[in-house]
C-alpha cells in the first residue's frame, strides 16, 4: 500500500514514470469507478502469484526436456556460454543479452507448445456456426484448449515432435501458438516481458553452471489440470568439469 501511496504522490508532483501501478490507478472497475488502493494491491498480488506458478511450471518441464535431450541441451549451453564470455566479472545481463538467447527461447516455446501451463479458456461465439456436426448458437461460451490448438497438424508439422527450430523455420499462423493467450486479453505476464526474462535468466544460470540428471528418468507427468510431476521432479546437479568458476548472473533492465 505504501508503494501505491508513493505513486500517487509522484503523480501529484508531476514526476510520473508509467508502470503497472500507474495503469491500474487509471483503470475503472465494473461499477465505473476508479480502482481502490485495495483493488490495485490485489491485482498486483494476483499478477505476481499467477506469474510465479506458470513460470515455475514451465521451468520444471524445461529441466525435464533438457535432461532427456542432450543435443538440445548442448546447443543451449553453447549459446549461453557465448553470451557469458562477453560479460565482465560482476557485469549484469541486459536486454540485449536476452535478445541473443534465440535458440534458448525457441526451446522454451516448444515446451510451452507441448505442455502449456494454462490448459484453456472460454470464448464467446460471434455468430451461429456448425462444428463437427454440432450447431453452436451465437453468444454461447465455448471452452477451447491450447493443447488441441498446438497439436493441430494443420498448423504445425509433426506437432508432437520436440522441434525448437520450427519457430525459426516455419511460418507460425497467427493465434495458432497461444500458450499465454492472444489479443487484447493476452496474459499480462506476456512471454516477451516478465515471464521471458524470468525463465531465460533462470535457464542461463542453471545450464552454464551445472549438468543435471533426473533422479527418476521415468517419472510420470500428469495433467491435473496443469502438468504435474508425480514425485516433484528431483534432479542431480553436478558442476561442469570444464567450467572452473561458478558464476551467478542477475539482470538489469535499465540497459
RAKAQUI-V118706 format. One record per helix or strand of 3 or more residues. SS is the DSSP state (hx for helix, st for strand). FROM is the first residue (numbers start at 1). TO is the last residue. Records with the same first field share a line. If there is no record, write none. Layout:
SS = FROM-TO ; FROM-TO
//
This chain:
hx = 2-12 ; 20-25 ; 37-68 ; 70-84 ; 95-100 ; 102-114 ; 146-150 ; 166-169 ; 183-185 ; 194-209
st = 120-124 ; 129-131 ; 134-136 ; 141-145 ; 210-214 ; 221-223 ; 227-229 ; 235-239
//
